[in-house]
Amino acid sequence: MTRWALGVGLLSASILLVFSGRGYASHEPFDVYEDWSNPTIRSDRWRGGDFGGTPLNAAGEPTMGAAAEVTREIAHGHTGFLHLRYRRNGGTASSVGGAGNSNFLDLTRPLSVDQLEASFVVDDPVTVTACPENDTSRARPARLLLGRLNNGQGADLVDRTGDLFAGTQAQRDSASMDPPGILRVVGFLTRCDNAGCTATTTLNSVQLSTVTVGIPFTLRVIWDAPNQRFLFGLDSNPNLPLVYDPTVFFREARLPFADTSVLHTTANCVGGPAVVDSSVRVGEFRTNTSAIIP
């Protein structure tokens, strides 16, 4: 559903309490990649974009529904923050399916990146509406993603089938029973199932905790290659791992990437357009020291 996909293969997951926050044994420490002090986004460090799929009806035909507002800029009035917003209405021709859309900022040299950490403030409110017939809207207002591995599939260099990426995100679904303003934080491993990575499979995930809109928090994802695992962290809590099988994911991804992004899915509802809308401020952004572009 998004340009990020979750994939196939043997994957064993173990959930352990491991090294906390600021790096770990035999690995570089985190250092500041971006503090958003420039008045504009630096093009040597970042490549931005957004996409939004067209909602489909029950017959698989495109319906109405488009992004209403997209923002990706240094936040006005909030020095030291990147502002990401994505608002979209769902289709109204049926109450089946929906459309995914994303607003993202990629690091320009992803092959040098093996760990990401950033602070976030998700602004209040986060709107996630749907309908009883199709209660499937989802908001992912704060995400860190790291795509580095492939399982050997793919017909050529632009075929992303088998690419594996890891991420940690704050999320809320329209069907959530959590109190208003609560976002669940999860770490996950995903595989691309087709050449364009428009079909994906979530291989495994781990819930870290919850955060609250309006309250700052820090997300973290680390590729621990020597131990064949990804580590996921929230604030100063211990990192939690998901292990991958190196005999399955053994080569560099067809499309390596590292980024921060917003990802939403807006349900189709005949009774009126569903809406997913979020605004997030991304604060100090950190990577392994060798990935920093001066």
N, C-alpha and C positions, 0 to 999 in steps of 0.2 A: 504494500500500500504506500510505502514511502520510498525514497531513494535509498533508504537503509533497509537491510533485509536480514532475516535470521535463518540459519540454515541447518543442514542435514549433517549426518555423520554420527559416529559414536562420540558421545559426550558424557563424561561422568562428572557429577557435581558433588563437591564436598563443601560444607559450610562450617568454617572454623574461625575462631578468633585468632587473628594474625596481627602482623605489625601495624601500628597505628600511623596515621596522618602523613608525616613529612618525608616520606621515602622509606626505604627499608634496606636491609643488608645487601651489599654488593650492587647498589643502584644509586644513580645520581639523585641528589636532593631536588626538591621543587624550587624553582626560581621564577621571578616575574617575567612573563612573556609579554603582557600588555596591561597597562594601567589606565588606558582610555583617556590620557591627558591631552592628546592631540584634539584639535577641533573637528577633524574628520577621521574616518577609519583609514588606517595605513594600508595601502595597496600592496606593499612588499610583504606584509604579514598575513593579509586576509583576502579571501575571495568570497563574495556574498552572492546569494540567490534565493529564489523562492519558487515553489511550484504548487499547483492545486489541481487535483484530478477532477474530471467532470463526473457528477453523480449519474448513476445509471438507474433505470426503472426495472421492473420485474422482467421485462423482455430483453434486458441488456442494452437498452437504447439510452443515449445521453439525455439528461434532463437539465432544467435550469438550476443555477446555483453557482455562485462565484465569490471569490474573496472580496470582501467589502473594504477592508483596511489592512495594509501591510506596512510596517515600520521597521527600519533597520538603520540606526544612526547613533552617534554619540548623544547621550541624553541631555536635552536642554534643561538647565536648572538643576541638574544632578551631576556635578563634576565627578569624573572618574567612573562613569557607568556607560555601558552600551545598552540601548533601549531596543528590545525586540517585541513587536506586537503582530498578532495575526488574528483577524476576525473573519468568519465566513458563515454565510447562510447555507442551509441544506436545500436539496431539491424538493419539489412538492408534487411531482407527477406520480409518485408511488410512495409506499412506506416500506420499501425494501432497499437494503444496501445504503451506501453513502459515499463520501469522497474524503480522501486524505489530502492534507496540504501541509507544507512546511516552509519555514523561514529560517535560513541557515547562514552561518559564517564559517567558512573552512580555513584552516591554517594552510599556508602556501607550500610548506615543505613537510608533508605528513610522514615521509619515510624517516625523518629524524626524530619523530615524536613517539614516545612509548608511555607517557603518563600525562594526564590532564587534571587540573583542579581549578575551580572557580567559585566565587561567591555569587549568590543570587538573592534578589528580592522579588517575589511574585506579587504584583500589585492587586489590591482588592477592588472589585470582585473578579473572580474567574467564572465566566458564564459557560455552562455546559448543559444545553437543553436537548430534548429529543421528544418522543411520543410513545405511548404505551405499546403501540404495534411494532415499534422499532427503537427500543431504548438502547442505542448503541453508539451514541456520541462519546468522544474521548478528547480530553485536553492533556497535552504534555508541554507545559509552558517553560520548563527548564530542563535542558538535556546537555550531556557531554557524550560524544561518540568517538570511537577509535576503531578504524577498520584496517587490519594488517595481515590477515591470513586468508588462504584459499585451500579448498580440499582437492584440487587437481581437476575439477570440472571446468567447462568452458571451452568453446571451440576455437577461440582466438583471443587476442589481447584485449578486445573490447567486450568480451562476453563475461559478465560478472557472476555467472552461475557458480555457486560454491564459495563465494566470498563470505567470510565471517567477520562480523563486527560486534564490538562490545559497547555497552552504554550504561549510564546511570541517569535516572530522570525522576522528576517530581510529577505526579500525575493525578488526575481525577476523571472518573467516568460519570456519565449521566445517571447510571444505575447505582452510584455509590450511596451507601447508607451512613457514611461518615458525616459528622457535623459540618455545617457550612464553613468554608475557609480552610478545611484540612486537605492536604495533599499527601498521598503515599509516595515514598521514595523506594525505587527498586533498582537493582542492577540486573543486567540481562545479556545473553549471548544470542545472536541472530544470524541466520544464513540466507543469502540470496538464492532464490530458486529458479530464476530465469535470467536471460542475458542483460536485461535492463534493471534488474533488481526491483521490479514492480510487484513481484510475488515473493514472499518471505516466510520463513518458519522460525519461531522462537524455540531455541534448543533448551534453554534453561534460564531461570531467573531466581533472584533472592530478594526478599523484602528487607530493607534496611531499617526504616522507621517511618515517622510522619513529620511533616513540617506545616507551618501555618502561613497563610498569605499575609504579607506585610512585615514578616519577621525574617531577617537575613539568615541564610544557611549556606553551607559549602558542600559541593559535590566533588567526587573524585573517582577516576578510573585509571588503572595502572595495568600495563601489559608486562607481566613477570615471565618473560620468555624462558629463562633457565628452568623454571619450575612448571612450565606449560599451563599457565593459568592467568586469568584476569582477576584483579582485585578491585573492589568497589567500596567507596567510603562516603560517609555523611558526617560533616562537622569533625569533631575530634574523636568520634567513635572508632573502635577498631575496624580495620578493613575486613571485608568478607570475600572469599574467593569462589570462582566457578572455574573448574578444571576442564581443559579440552584435551582430546587425544591427538598427540603430535603425529601419529601414523595416519590420521585422517586429514588434519589441517597442517600441511607441511610446507607450503610455499607462500610467497608474498601475494597479497590480494591483487586482483586485476585492477581495482581502483582503490588504492590506499587512500585513506582520508582521516582527518581529525577535525572535530568541529564542536561548536555550540549551536543549538538550534531550538526551535519551537516546532512541535508536530501535533496537528489536530486531525480528528476524523469527525465529520458532521453527518448525522443521519438524515436520510430522506424521510419526510413526513407529509402525507397528503393534507393533514389538517392545518398546516401552516409551517413556515420554514423553521427548522431547528437552528440554533445558533451556538457556535463555539467561539469564544473570545477570551484572549488573555494578553496581558502586558507584563513584561519582566525586565528588570534591570540586572545586567550582568556586570559584576564588579571585577576586582583584580583577577587576572587570568594567569595561571601558572602552568609550566611544563617542566620537563627535565632540562637541565642547564644547557646541554648541547643543542637543543632545538631552538634556542632563543635567537632571533634575528635582531642585531643591535639597531 
